[in-house]
Amino acid sequence: MDAERTSNGGDLAVFASGLGKHFGSVVALDGIDLRVPRGACFGVLGPNGAGKTTTVAILATLLRPDSGTARVLGLDVESQRSDVRREIGIVFQEPSLDRELTAREHLDLHARLYHLDRRLERVRRALDEAGLGPDADRPVRGFSGGMKRRLELARGMLHRPRVLFLDEPTLGLDVAARAAVWERLRELRASGDLTVLLTTHSMEEADALCDSLAILDRGRVVASGSSEALKRELGGDIVTLELERIATVEETLGLVAGVRSVVREADSRARVRVTVEDGSRRLVSLLDAARPCGVVEVSLERPTLEHVFRKHAGRAFERHEGGA
């Protein structure tokens, strides 16, 4: 169990080592490792097909891995499946509500399945906390997307799990509904020692909610750490140049002092991104180097999580280091 301790000696809520999963000839997971401290909100990011949902399904005991090991709260997800299921909650990517049942009926059924005591009181309190009290006896078919998501969160938390898995929890929601789900998640975490593992395509969501994260691509972890640490690893500011033509401008830009990397966007013959130390001070030199190619537009940004994602898993971009 020593390998399943965090650096400060605390137990991990989620531990995965060398997880592999194939679907026929398709490699969904190719030996991923995860370490999620208790009480953390951990994000799993990646493009479609990266392995995010497969990872959650294995950790939630819905799929068996082909290789590797995984434990949740020290419980093996294969040999102790029933024990794991008692300790976790899950909100699926696809809606899993019965349109004809009311909100109260959904929660009451969940409470019965888990043999919860004080069932009616728990259901009432969960509905109120989710802001669904006034709509408790309405069929779900009349609920908005945000109301349905809040109901699914309430159901996933009704039996007081210690680990909550969320697969794309705000997919398809408008801005107001998404903000309401975020606020509810913050309230749930503040109310106790809850560990949350969520998958998301939203860089904003990961930045807003997650203490740390892992970026998956083609079934592998290609980067991990806190959002701020991953941004710092980019090594500078981001200058984007839109040009009339590219030619060999990457080589020229690569010679400017302070430039760390030059990336040409694969879907644009005339746009490059330059990572450079102190972009505001180097901007004139970059413009001079790019002038022969006709500068149409220029922008300067501080590194964001989107830039991190593009570096590690942005398949629409090609990397050019020193013109290579």
KAUR-V992291 format. One record per residue. N is the residue number from 1. SS is DSSP state (2 for helix, 1 for strand, 0 for the rest). PHI is phi in whole degrees, 0 to 359 (999 if undefined). D_FIRST is the distance of its C-alpha to the first C-alpha in whole Angstrom. Layout:
N&SS&PHI&D_FIRST  N&SS&PHI&D_FIRST
This chain:
1&0&999&0  2&2&301&4  3&2&292&5  4&2&257&5  5&1&251&7  6&0&284&11  7&0&297&13  8&0&264&14  9&0&94&11  10&0&280&11  11&1&292&9  12&1&271&10  13&1&282&13  14&1&228&13  15&1&227&10  16&1&224&12  17&1&222&13  18&1&63&16  19&1&294&17  20&1&231&21  21&1&208&24  22&1&243&27  23&1&239&30  24&0&65&33  25&0&272&34  26&1&271&32  27&1&270&29  28&1&276&27  29&1&231&24  30&1&236&23  31&1&81&20  32&1&272&19  33&1&241&15  34&1&222&15  35&1&224&13  36&1&241&15  37&1&294&14  38&0&298&15  39&0&84&19  40&0&272&20  41&1&251&22  42&1&245&21  43&1&258&24  44&1&243&24  45&1&250&27  46&1&164&29  47&0&292&33  48&0&304&33  49&0&84&32  50&0&284&29  51&0&115&26  52&2&296&26  53&2&294&27  54&2&297&25  55&2&299&21  56&2&298&22  57&2&299&23  58&2&290&20  59&2&295&18  60&0&270&20  61&0&69&20  62&0&272&24  63&0&228&23  64&0&260&21  65&0&288&20  66&0&277&22  67&1&205&19  68&1&86&15  69&1&228&13  70&1&211&12  71&1&226&11  72&1&239&12  73&0&55&11  74&0&81&8  75&1&262&11  76&1&288&12  77&0&287&15  78&0&259&17  79&0&276&16  80&0&233&16  81&2&301&19  82&2&297&21  83&2&294&18  84&2&299&17  85&2&297&21  86&2&290&21  87&2&262&19  88&1&240&21  89&1&237&24  90&1&214&26  91&1&240&29  92&0&282&30  93&0&297&32  94&0&272&35  95&0&304&37  96&0&231&36  97&0&258&38  98&0&276&41  99&0&300&44  100&0&270&47  101&0&276&44  102&1&278&44  103&2&300&41  104&2&297&42  105&2&295&42  106&2&300&38  107&2&290&36  108&2&296&38  109&2&297&37  110&2&297&33  111&2&297&33  112&2&293&35  113&2&298&32  114&0&265&29  115&0&53&32  116&0&281&32  117&0&279&34  118&0&45&37  119&2&303&37  120&2&295&40  121&2&294&39  122&2&298&36  123&2&297&37  124&2&299&40  125&2&295&38  126&2&296&36  127&2&295&39  128&2&295&40  129&2&296&37  130&0&276&37  131&0&73&41  132&0&247&42  133&2&307&44  134&2&294&47  135&2&250&47  136&0&301&45  137&0&251&47  138&0&267&48  139&1&299&47  140&2&296&44  141&2&301&47  142&2&265&49  143&0&278&46  144&0&285&45  145&2&300&42  146&2&294&41  147&2&295&41  148&2&297&39  149&2&295&36  150&2&294&36  151&2&293&37  152&2&295&34  153&2&296&32  154&2&299&33  155&2&295&32  156&2&295&29  157&2&257&28  158&0&300&30  159&0&270&27  160&0&58&26  161&0&291&22  162&0&265&20  163&1&228&19  164&1&243&22  165&1&259&23  166&1&234&26  167&1&256&28  168&0&52&31  169&0&294&32  170&0&242&35  171&0&302&36  172&0&82&40  173&0&273&41  174&0&283&43  175&2&300&43  176&2&294&43  177&2&294&41  178&2&297&38  179&2&299&39  180&2&294&39  181&2&293&35  182&2&301&34  183&2&297&35  184&2&295&34  185&2&296&30  186&2&297&30  187&2&296&32  188&2&297&29  189&2&292&26  190&2&288&28  191&0&275&29  192&0&181&25  193&0&272&21  194&0&259&21  195&1&259&19  196&1&241&22  197&1&240&21  198&1&234&25  199&1&259&27  200&1&200&30  201&0&264&33  202&0&270&34  203&2&295&33  204&2&297&35  205&2&296&33  206&2&298&29  207&2&295&31  208&2&285&32  209&2&248&29  210&0&266&26  211&0&284&24  212&1&207&22  213&1&203&23  214&1&231&22  215&1&256&26  216&1&256&26  217&1&209&28  218&0&54&29  219&0&79&26  220&1&233&24  221&1&279&22  222&1&257&25  223&1&195&25  224&1&205&22  225&1&139&22  226&0&286&24  227&2&301&28  228&2&295&30  229&2&295&28  230&2&293&28  231&2&295&32  232&2&296&32  233&2&294&31  234&0&294&34  235&0&85&36  236&0&159&39  237&1&276&41  238&1&247&42  239&1&252&46  240&1&253&47  241&1&243&51  242&1&259&53  243&1&240&55  244&0&288&58  245&0&206&57  246&0&265&54  247&0&53&56  248&0&249&54  249&2&297&53  250&2&301&49  251&2&295&50  252&2&295&53  253&2&296&50  254&2&296&47  255&0&272&50  256&0&291&50  257&0&302&48  258&0&90&45  259&1&285&44  260&1&265&41  261&1&199&41  262&1&230&44  263&1&236&43  264&1&265&46  265&1&288&45  266&0&294&45  267&0&266&47  268&0&218&50  269&0&280&52  270&0&221&53  271&1&222&50  272&1&229&47  273&1&245&45  274&1&243&44  275&1&266&41  276&1&216&43  277&0&291&43  278&0&49&45  279&2&302&46  280&2&295&49  281&2&282&50  282&2&266&50  283&2&298&52  284&2&298&55  285&2&295&54  286&2&295&52  287&2&295&55  288&2&298&58  289&2&293&56  290&2&270&55  291&2&305&59  292&2&302&61  293&2&266&59  294&0&76&60  295&1&282&58  296&1&266&58  297&1&205&55  298&1&219&52  299&1&219&50  300&1&236&47  301&1&227&44  302&0&284&41  303&0&301&38  304&0&238&36  305&2&296&33  306&2&297&36  307&2&297&36  308&2&300&33  309&2&299&32  310&2&297&36  311&2&295&34  312&2&267&31  313&2&219&32  314&0&277&36  315&0&289&37  316&0&276&41  317&1&234&41  318&1&250&42  319&1&267&40  320&1&232&43  321&0&257&42  322&0&61&45  323&0&85&47  324&0&290&45
